[in-house]
Amino acid sequence: MNMNDKMKYSPQMHGISATGTRGIARRGFLGGLLAAAGAGLAGVAVSGHAVAKEAGVNLDRAKWSPRNHALMARMLAEHGSMAPGYQSGKRPYAVFDWDNTSIMNDCEEALLMYQINTLSFKLTPAEFAAIIRQNVPPGPFSKDFKNAAGNVVDLDSICADLDADYAFLHANYKGMAGSKPLEEITATTEFQDFRAKLYYLYEAVNDTHGVNVGYPWVIYFFANMSVAEVSALAEASNDAALGASLTKVKYTSPADRPGKAGVVSVSHFHGIRLCTEIGTMMDALRSNGIDVYVCTASLEDVVAVFATHPKYGYNVPRENIIGLRLERNGERYRNAYLKDWPLTWGPGKTVAIKKELVAKKGYGPLFVAGDSDGDYDMLRDFSETQYGLIVNRMKNGKIGELSKLAADQMASVKPRFLLQGRQESTGNWLPVETSIKYGKTAPQLLTS
């Protein structure tokens, strides 16, 4: 990648103070951003729309940034089935991340909270105890994971508390070995402690030990369930999350049940929203002879429910979903990651795409869309990729590097990376490159 032509970006270019955008500076930021995009890409927009019209390309404008919409339409026209030189035996293809790219929020995390709230586990207390410790290094978590007393929480303590909670729930809930209804069970301090500490443990494992440990760990809770049972659970979770408000809720374990770990608090971002722009783009790609794939760091079968079911509107073929995979006993999942299958996050996404697609087709994707460090590699690893679209979450890390590069390329007629804005409080895209964080009102281009 040639970095020599990058334009320098600084907050002062767009009138942003070091402490954020205020008053006139806020209006100046938006105006300057739109003016810069318009000035640098007026020709692209005109030629893109002209080519799109001539080729019969129909991509819903919706809430796309005008520049991104023009570039997407031009890509469809130049590489789709109406383009000169198109080969039906060598169809181009696009790859989309799922969570926080194709939808707002994370369906795997929503499913974990739904699984907890509905106590949808098919595990004995001994099996549950083994899974919460499985492949997780013992000892304290990172310094960010402290209890109310200010002490760092460790694996052994929180697992001991969860062992006691789950034993009570398993013995008393009628969906397990007991007779009490869910409504009565969820009112108990044992359940309140269980919910807060299990979700806290999920966050602590990922933050302390990384997704290579945390992402397989969370899907081990499907052990003993069939594919059909998990699919039904995922659909119920999707529907509940689509009907819920987008809100961050703080869960605190009961003060009168501190256990060994003490009182802990954790937040979960409730709610999911469909992304119309991604759904309609998928349709436009297919209508123009370009295949659509999803590569996700969630369980493949969970995302398949969302991506393939007609009621959600994405209509991706089941065989085109690539994601995390578990070993099975027949149709029932085991708490073991599939042998020799890559973890489809970060470099593993590139490995999976090469294994499943490049090895069979002989070439990489024309287009890739993502939002996080988990998508960094697939966004940049294929020479055939014309555009890498980044749903702008204003993040640091590796995706922050690509976001910075996309910002630098906003005046280029041939950018490699594109930023697309959204408003986190509504889950909707914005017709600009900037995004608005949840709980904020000021639009932002890059992380501050």
C-alpha positions in Angstrom: 0.0 0.0 0.0 1.5 3.3 -1.1 1.3 5.8 1.8 3.2 8.6 0.1 0.2 10.3 -1.4 -1.8 10.5 1.8 -3.1 14.0 2.7 -2.5 15.0 6.2 -5.5 15.1 8.5 -5.8 17.1 11.7 -8.8 18.2 13.7 -7.9 21.8 13.0 -8.6 21.3 9.3 -12.3 21.0 10.1 -12.5 23.4 13.0 -12.6 20.9 15.7 -11.1 21.8 19.1 -9.1 19.3 21.1 -12.0 18.9 23.5 -14.7 18.5 20.9 -17.0 20.4 18.5 -19.0 23.3 19.9 -21.4 25.9 18.4 -20.1 27.4 15.2 -17.2 25.0 15.1 -19.7 22.1 14.9 -21.6 23.7 11.9 -18.2 24.6 10.3 -17.1 21.0 10.7 -20.1 19.6 8.9 -20.1 22.3 6.2 -16.4 21.9 5.7 -16.6 18.2 5.4 -19.5 18.2 2.9 -17.8 21.0 0.9 -14.5 19.1 0.8 -16.2 15.9 -0.3 -18.3 17.7 -2.9 -15.4 19.6 -4.3 -13.1 16.6 -4.5 -15.7 14.2 -5.9 -18.1 16.3 -8.0 -16.7 14.7 -11.1 -16.9 11.2 -9.6 -20.5 11.7 -8.5 -21.5 12.9 -11.9 -19.6 10.3 -13.9 -20.7 7.6 -11.4 -24.4 8.4 -11.8 -24.1 8.8 -15.5 -22.4 5.4 -15.9 -24.9 3.9 -13.5 -27.9 5.2 -15.5 -26.4 4.1 -18.8 -25.7 0.6 -17.4 -29.1 0.2 -15.8 -27.6 0.1 -12.3 -30.3 0.8 -9.6 -28.8 1.4 -6.2 -31.1 2.9 -3.6 -29.7 6.2 -2.5 -31.3 5.9 1.0 -28.9 7.3 3.6 -25.6 6.7 1.8 -23.0 9.5 1.8 -23.5 10.9 -1.7 -19.9 10.3 -2.6 -20.0 6.7 -1.4 -23.3 6.1 -3.3 -21.7 7.4 -6.5 -18.7 5.2 -6.1 -20.8 2.1 -5.3 -22.9 2.8 -8.4 -19.8 3.2 -10.5 -18.4 0.0 -9.2 -21.6 -1.9 -10.1 -21.5 -0.4 -13.6 -17.9 -1.1 -14.2 -17.8 -4.7 -12.8 -21.4 -5.9 -13.0 -23.1 -8.0 -15.6 -23.8 -5.0 -17.9 -20.1 -4.1 -18.1 -18.0 -4.8 -21.1 -15.8 -7.9 -20.5 -18.0 -9.3 -17.7 -17.6 -13.1 -17.5 -20.5 -15.1 -16.1 -18.1 -17.9 -15.3 -15.9 -15.6 -13.3 -18.4 -13.6 -11.3 -17.0 -10.9 -9.0 -18.0 -11.1 -5.3 -18.4 -8.9 -2.3 -17.7 -9.8 1.4 -19.6 -8.2 4.3 -18.9 -8.4 8.0 -22.1 -8.9 9.9 -22.2 -7.4 13.4 -22.1 -3.6 13.5 -21.7 -3.6 9.7 -24.7 -5.3 8.2 -26.7 -4.6 11.3 -26.5 -2.1 14.2 -25.0 -3.8 17.3 -23.9 -7.4 17.8 -26.3 -10.3 17.4 -24.0 -12.8 19.2 -23.8 -10.5 22.3 -27.6 -9.9 22.1 -28.1 -13.7 22.0 -25.9 -14.2 25.0 -28.0 -11.7 27.0 -31.2 -13.3 25.7 -29.9 -16.8 26.6 -29.2 -15.5 30.1 -32.5 -13.8 30.5 -34.5 -16.9 29.3 -32.1 -19.4 31.0 -31.8 -21.2 27.6 -29.0 -23.6 28.6 -28.9 -27.4 28.3 -26.0 -27.9 30.7 -25.8 -29.7 34.0 -24.2 -27.7 36.8 -21.0 -29.7 36.3 -21.0 -29.0 32.5 -21.6 -25.3 33.1 -18.8 -25.1 35.7 -16.4 -26.6 33.2 -17.4 -24.3 30.3 -17.0 -21.0 32.2 -13.4 -22.0 32.9 -12.7 -23.7 29.6 -9.4 -22.4 28.0 -9.4 -19.3 30.2 -6.1 -18.7 32.0 -6.6 -18.6 35.8 -5.7 -15.6 37.9 -6.8 -11.9 38.0 -8.4 -10.1 35.0 -7.0 -6.8 33.7 -7.0 -3.8 36.0 -10.2 -2.5 34.4 -12.2 -5.3 36.0 -12.6 -4.4 39.6 -15.4 -5.0 42.0 -17.3 -2.3 44.0 -14.6 -2.5 46.7 -11.9 -1.6 44.2 -10.3 -5.1 44.0 -9.4 -6.7 40.7 -11.7 -9.7 40.1 -10.1 -13.1 39.4 -11.4 -16.1 37.4 -11.6 -18.5 40.4 -13.7 -16.1 42.5 -16.3 -15.2 39.9 -16.6 -18.8 38.7 -17.2 -19.9 42.2 -20.1 -17.4 42.5 -21.5 -18.5 39.1 -21.3 -22.2 40.2 -23.5 -21.5 43.2 -25.9 -19.3 41.1 -26.3 -21.9 38.3 -26.8 -24.8 40.8 -29.7 -22.9 42.4 -31.2 -21.9 39.0 -30.8 -25.4 37.6 -32.5 -27.0 40.7 -35.4 -24.6 40.7 -36.3 -23.5 37.2 -38.9 -25.6 35.5 -37.0 -25.4 32.2 -34.2 -27.3 33.9 -34.6 -29.6 36.9 -37.1 -27.6 38.9 -40.7 -26.5 38.9 -40.7 -22.7 39.2 -41.7 -20.5 36.3 -39.1 -18.1 34.7 -40.9 -15.0 36.0 -40.4 -16.2 39.6 -36.8 -17.3 39.0 -35.7 -14.0 37.4 -36.9 -12.2 40.5 -34.4 -14.0 42.7 -31.1 -12.6 43.9 -29.4 -15.7 42.5 -30.6 -14.9 39.0 -29.7 -11.2 39.3 -26.2 -12.2 40.5 -26.0 -14.8 37.7 -26.9 -12.3 34.9 -24.5 -9.6 36.0 -21.6 -11.9 36.7 -21.9 -14.1 33.6 -22.0 -11.1 31.3 -19.2 -9.5 33.3 -17.2 -12.6 32.9 -17.7 -12.5 29.1 -16.4 -8.9 29.0 -13.5 -9.7 31.3 -12.3 -12.8 29.3 -12.3 -10.9 26.0 -10.6 -7.8 27.4 -8.0 -9.7 29.4 -7.2 -12.6 27.1 -8.4 -11.5 23.7 -11.0 -12.7 21.3 -9.0 -15.9 20.4 -10.1 -17.0 23.9 -13.3 -15.1 24.3 -15.1 -15.7 21.0 -15.0 -19.5 21.1 -15.7 -19.4 24.8 -19.1 -17.7 24.5 -20.4 -20.1 21.9 -19.6 -23.1 24.1 -22.8 -22.3 26.0 -24.7 -23.9 23.1 -23.3 -27.3 24.0 -25.9 -30.1 24.0 -28.3 -27.9 21.9 -29.2 -28.9 18.3 -28.6 -26.6 15.3 -32.4 -26.2 15.1 -32.7 -25.2 18.7 -29.9 -22.6 18.5 -31.4 -21.3 15.2 -34.8 -20.9 16.9 -33.2 -19.2 19.9 -31.3 -16.8 17.6 -34.4 -15.9 15.7 -36.3 -15.2 19.0 -33.3 -13.1 20.2 -33.2 -11.2 16.9 -36.9 -10.4 17.0 -36.7 -9.3 20.6 -33.7 -7.1 20.0 -35.3 -5.5 16.9 -38.3 -4.6 19.0 -36.2 -3.2 21.9 -35.0 0.3 22.3 -31.3 1.0 21.7 -30.1 1.7 25.2 -27.1 0.9 27.3 -28.2 -0.8 30.6 -25.9 -1.2 33.6 -26.3 -4.5 35.5 -25.0 -4.6 39.1 -24.9 -7.8 41.1 -26.9 -7.7 44.4 -25.2 -6.2 47.3 -26.6 -8.8 49.6 -25.0 -11.6 47.5 -21.3 -10.5 47.1 -19.9 -14.0 47.1 -16.2 -14.3 46.5 -15.9 -11.9 43.6 -17.8 -9.1 45.4 -20.3 -6.7 43.8 -19.6 -6.1 40.1 -21.2 -4.0 37.4 -21.3 -4.4 33.7 -23.1 -2.7 30.8 -24.9 -4.1 27.8 -26.0 -2.2 24.7 -29.5 -3.5 24.1 -31.3 -3.5 20.8 -30.5 -4.3 17.2 -31.4 -2.4 14.0 -31.5 -3.6 10.4 -29.4 -1.7 7.9 -31.5 -1.0 4.8 -28.5 0.4 2.9 -26.6 -2.9 3.3 -29.7 -5.0 2.4 -30.4 -3.0 -0.7 -26.8 -3.0 -1.8 -26.7 -6.8 -1.5 -29.7 -6.9 -3.8 -28.1 -4.5 -6.2 -24.9 -6.6 -6.3 -26.8 -9.8 -7.0 -28.9 -8.1 -9.6 -25.7 -7.0 -11.4 -24.1 -10.4 -11.4 -21.9 -9.9 -8.3 -22.2 -12.6 -5.6 -22.6 -11.7 -1.9 -20.9 -13.4 1.1 -20.8 -12.7 4.8 -17.7 -13.4 6.9 -18.5 -13.0 10.6 -16.8 -13.5 14.0 -20.1 -14.8 15.4 -21.3 -18.4 15.2 -22.0 -19.2 11.5 -25.3 -20.8 12.2 -26.5 -17.8 14.3 -25.7 -15.3 11.6 -27.2 -17.6 9.0 -30.6 -17.1 10.7 -30.3 -13.3 10.3 -28.7 -13.2 6.9 -30.9 -15.7 5.1 -34.4 -15.4 6.6 -36.6 -13.4 4.2 -38.2 -11.4 7.0 -35.0 -9.6 7.7 -34.4 -8.7 4.1 -30.8 -9.6 3.4 -31.5 -12.9 1.5 -27.9 -14.2 1.5 -27.7 -17.9 0.5 -26.9 -20.2 3.4 -23.8 -21.5 1.7 -22.4 -18.0 1.5 -22.2 -17.5 5.2 -18.7 -18.0 6.7 -18.2 -17.8 10.5 -17.2 -19.5 13.7 -17.9 -23.2 13.8 -18.3 -25.8 16.6 -17.8 -29.5 16.6 -21.0 -31.5 16.7 -22.3 -34.9 17.9 -24.7 -35.4 15.0 -26.9 -32.3 15.1 -25.9 -31.3 18.6 -23.1 -28.8 19.3 -20.1 -29.7 21.5 -18.2 -27.3 23.5 -15.2 -27.6 21.2 -14.1 -25.3 18.3 -14.1 -27.1 14.9 -10.7 -28.6 14.3 -8.6 -27.0 11.6 -11.1 -24.2 11.0 -9.8 -20.7 11.5 -11.1 -18.3 14.1 -12.9 -15.9 11.7 -11.7 -12.7 13.3 -8.8 -10.5 12.1 -6.2 -12.6 10.2 -8.6 -15.6 10.5 -11.1 -13.9 8.2 -8.5 -13.6 5.4 -7.6 -17.2 6.0 -11.2 -18.3 5.8 -11.9 -16.3 2.6 -8.8 -17.7 1.0 -9.8 -21.2 2.0 -13.5 -21.0 1.1 -13.5 -18.6 -1.8 -10.1 -17.7 -3.3 -9.0 -21.4 -3.5 -12.2 -22.2 -5.5 -12.6 -19.0 -7.6 -8.9 -18.1 -8.1 -9.4 -14.4 -7.1 -10.2 -12.2 -4.2 -13.3 -10.0 -3.4 -14.2 -6.9 -5.4 -15.6 -5.2 -2.4 -15.3 -5.7 1.4 -17.3 -4.0 4.2 -16.4 -3.9 7.9 -16.3 -1.8 11.1 -13.6 -3.1 13.5 -10.2 -4.5 14.1 -11.7 -7.9 13.3 -12.2 -6.7 9.7 -8.9 -4.9 9.3 -7.1 -7.8 7.5 -9.9 -8.7 5.0 -10.4 -5.0 4.2 -6.8 -4.7 3.0 -5.4 -8.1 2.2 -6.8 -8.7 -1.4 -5.3 -6.9 -4.4 -8.5 -7.4 -6.3 -10.5 -5.3 -3.8 -11.5 -2.0 -5.3 -13.2 -0.5 -2.2 -13.0 -1.3 1.5 -16.1 0.3 3.2 -15.7 1.1 6.9 -18.9 1.7 8.9 -17.5 4.6 10.9 -17.5 3.7 14.6 -14.7 6.2 15.3 -12.4 3.6 16.8 -8.7 3.4 17.6 -6.5 0.4 16.8 -5.9 -1.1 13.4 -9.3 -0.1 12.1 -8.5 3.4 13.2 -5.5 3.3 10.9 -7.7 2.5 8.0 -10.3 5.1 9.0 -7.5 7.7 9.1 -6.5 6.6 5.6 -10.1 6.8 4.4 -10.3 10.3 5.8 -7.1 11.3 4.0 -8.6 9.9 0.8 -11.8 11.8 1.0 -10.8 14.2 -1.9 -9.4 11.4 -4.1 -11.2 10.3 -7.2 -9.9 6.8 -6.7 -9.9 6.1 -3.0 -9.2 2.6 -1.6 -11.1 3.0 1.6 -14.4 4.8 2.4 -16.0 5.9 5.6 -19.8 5.7 6.1 -21.4 7.5 9.0 -24.2 6.4 11.2 -26.0 7.6 14.4 -25.6 5.1 17.2 -28.7 6.3 19.1 -31.0 5.4 16.2 -28.9 2.7 14.5 -29.5 4.5 11.2 -26.9 5.5 8.7 -26.2 9.2 8.1 -25.7 10.6 4.6 -22.2 11.8 5.5 -18.9 10.2 6.4 -19.1 11.4 10.1 -20.9 9.4 12.8 -22.6 10.4 16.1 -21.7 8.3 19.1 -24.4 7.0 21.4 -25.2 9.7 24.0 -23.5 12.4 22.0 -24.9 15.1 19.6 -21.7 16.2 17.8 -20.7 14.5 14.6 -17.2 13.0 14.5 -15.0 11.8 11.7 -12.2 10.1 13.6 -11.6 9.1 17.1 -10.3 11.9 19.3 
